C-alpha cells in the first residue's frame, strides 16, 4: 500500500474559497474514482495558506490507473478549471506506511 500525500500552497486569502469548492465539486469525483480518501487538512501553524490531502492506493499501478481515470472525468476537469487559479505551489509525495501504523478507516497498512 502507498499513501499519496498532496500539499497545496494557496494564494493568500483563498483557503476558504478553495475548501468550499473542494467540498462542493472536487471531493465527489476523487472519492468515486480514487477511493480511499484519508482526509483534507488545513495547516494551523506555519504556512497557513497550505492544505494537505491524502489518498491510499494498493500500489503504484493502482494509483496511476485511478489518477488517469480521474483526469478524464468531466466533473473533475470542470473542478480543475475553477480551482487552478487558487494554487501557488504543489508538492506530491508517495509514502510507504510502516507496519506499526494503526488501521485508518478500515485500511490495513501491513504491507
N, C-alpha and C positions, 0 to 999 in steps of 0.2 A: 504494500500500500504506500502511496505517496500523498503528501499534502501540498496543494497548490496555494502558496501564500502570495497574495497580491496586495501591495501597498500603493495607494494613490495619493499623491500630494496635490491638493486642490488650490485654485486661486483663492486669495483671501476673500472672506465673505460669502463663499459659495457652498460651504459644508451643508447647511440646512437644505438648500435647494437640491444639492446632489442626493442627500439622503431621501428626500421626498420623491424625487424622480426614480431612484433605485427601488424604493418600496412600491411605487405605483406601476412602473413599467419594466424595470430591469430584473427584478427578482424572479418573476414567474418564468420567463424563458430559461433562465440559468438553472433554476430548480428542475424544471421539466426536462432539460437536455443534459445538464451536467450532473444533477443529483448530488447527494452527499454534501449539501451546503453546511459548513461548520460555523458560519456566522459572519456578520459585518460589525466592525468595531471602530469607534472613534478614539483618537488619542486625546487624553485629558491633560497630559503633562508632556512638555517637549514641543514638537511640531503639531500645533493644534489644528492645522489645516490638512491633516492626514487621516485617511481611513484605511482600514485593513479588512480584506475579506479572504476567507479560506474555503477550499473545496477539497474533498478526499476522492482519490481515484485508485483503482486496483493496481495500475501500473502506468508507465509512460504511454503505452499504446492505447489504453483506455482513455487517458487524458487527451491525447491527440485526436482520437476519433470523436469524442464528445465536443471538444473545442472546435473542430472542423464543422461539425453539425451546427453548433451554436452560431458561428459566423455566417451560416447560410439561412438562418431563421429570420423571416421578415420582421417579427416583433423585436428581436434583438438588434437587427440592423437599424430599425427606427429609433430604438433607445440609444444606440451609439451615436447617431447623428445629433441627438439632443444633449448627450452627456459630455461629449468630447470637449466642448468649449470650457468646461469646468476644470479639466485636467491640466496640471502643470508638469507633473512627472509621474512615472510609473516604475515600480520595481516588482519583479516576479522572482520568487524563489521556489524551488521544488524541495520539499523537506521529506526526509525519511524518518518516521516515528520510531521511537525506542520501544522495546517490548515492555518496559515498565510503565508506559503511559496507560492511564485508566481508559476504559471504553468511553466514547463520546457518541451520544445519540444512537447507541446500538452498534456502532462500528468497532470492530476488534482490531487493534493496531499490531497485534502479534504477527510479524511477517514470516 
